[in-house]
Amino acid sequence: FQNQFKILWPWPRDIYAAATEYLGYCEAKTITFDVIFSSPDIDRLNVEAEYADSLFAFQMQLLLV
């Protein structure tokens, strides 16, 4: 993934937003991401809002631990 798309870890939140939207359209019952968003994504503007919008668009429930 890193070599093909030149995206380093930690992945930007828009990757999670795209995955959430895709799985939402596929009517996934459960989506699990084991990730910590400990700091803002300073390289991309509005990605936090895009990720939140993707969660709300499909009425996803969040479990924060």
C-alpha positions, 0 to 999 in steps of 0.5 A: 500500500505504501509503495503503490499509493505513497501513503505512509502510516499513520493513514490519513483519516480520509482513508478511513472515511472512504472505507466507511462510506464503501462499507456503508454502501455495502450495508456492512453490519459492523466495521471495526478500526483499531486505531488511535487518532491522538493528534489532528491531521495537519496535512489535510484540511477538513478530514476530521469532518469528512470522517465524522460525516461518513460515520453519520451518513450511515448511522454508524455507532462509535465505541470509543475505548 
